[in-house]
Structure formats: C-alpha cells, structure tokens
Amino acid sequence: MSDNTEIRDLGIQPVDGILSEAGIDNHAVVAASSEQLTHKQVQRARKGRMLTPNMKGKITRAVISSTGKELAESDLFTY
C-alpha cells in the first residue's frame, strides 16, 4: 500500500509557489474558475497529489484566470 502512496504523492508543486507568491488562496482560484472546481481539488494540486489530465487542465485554466499570467501546465506541475 505504501508504494501506491509514494506514486500518488509527488510533493509540493510549482502551482503552490505561484499562488503563494501572488497572494492567492484556494478560494480565489475556485471563484475564478468557470468550470466545476472545488477547494479540495485545488488543495490536492498544490500538495502534489496525482491529478488526472482533465483536472490538471481545469486547475491550469483557473490559475491563469486568477493570476492573469500566461502559464502552461508544465509551469504548474512537475509530472
């Protein structure tokens, strides 16, 4: 069981640093999203929990909306 946990937990992701540096909390990301997105999903992205490609796309679009920066998915996630 611990092997699966190691694979799914990838450590703090760059998205966390980008949002922290901009002073943006999870609520602001959820509010900026035009898609269905929850606070829990944003938290999972920041902490490095493995996300589906679809969810990574939602997070990326929401972060772009909330920061106003042009960012690629590769700027936010290391996997």
N, C-alpha and C positions, 0 to 999 in steps of 0.2 A: 504494500500500500504506500509506503514512503517513497518508492520510486516514482509512482504516478504524481505524487505531490510535488516532487522536485521538478518534474517535467512541466507541470502546470503553473508553478510559481516561479516567475522569471525575474523577480527583483524589481525595485523601483524603476519605472520607465521614464524616458525623457519628457513625456507629456506632463508628469508631475512637476518637474523643474520649470517647464514653460509656463504652466498655470500658476505656480507659486511665485515666480518672478514677476508675472503680470498682476499678481494680487487677486486672482480669480478663484473662487471656490466652486465646489461641485454644483451647488445650486445655480450659480450663474451659467454654467455650461449647460445644465438641463434646460434652463429658461431660454437660452439662445438657440437651442435645437428646434428645428421644425419637424423633427421626426420623433417617434416614440422612444424616449430615453429616460432612464431612471438614475437617481443618485447612486444607487448601489452599482450600477454598471460603470459609471464614471469612476467610482472608488476602486473598483476591480481593475480598471485600465491603469489608474495611477499606481497601484500597488504591484502591478506586473502579473496579474492573473491572466492566463491564456484566454484570449478572446477569439471568436470566430471572425473570419474576414469581413462579414457583413457588419458585425458590431464594431470592428476597428474602423470601418468606413464611416459609421454613424458618429463615433467619437471624434474622428478627424474633422468631419464637417462641422460638428458642434464647436470644437475648439477654434476652428477658423472663424466661425461666426462670433464667438465670444471674445477672441483676441483681435480680430481684424487683420491678422497676419496671413500671408500666403504660406501655408505649411503643407508638406507632403506627409503621407502616412509614415514614411521612413524617418521623418524628423521626430515623430512622436513615439515610435515603438522600435525596439531593438530585435524583434523576432518577426 
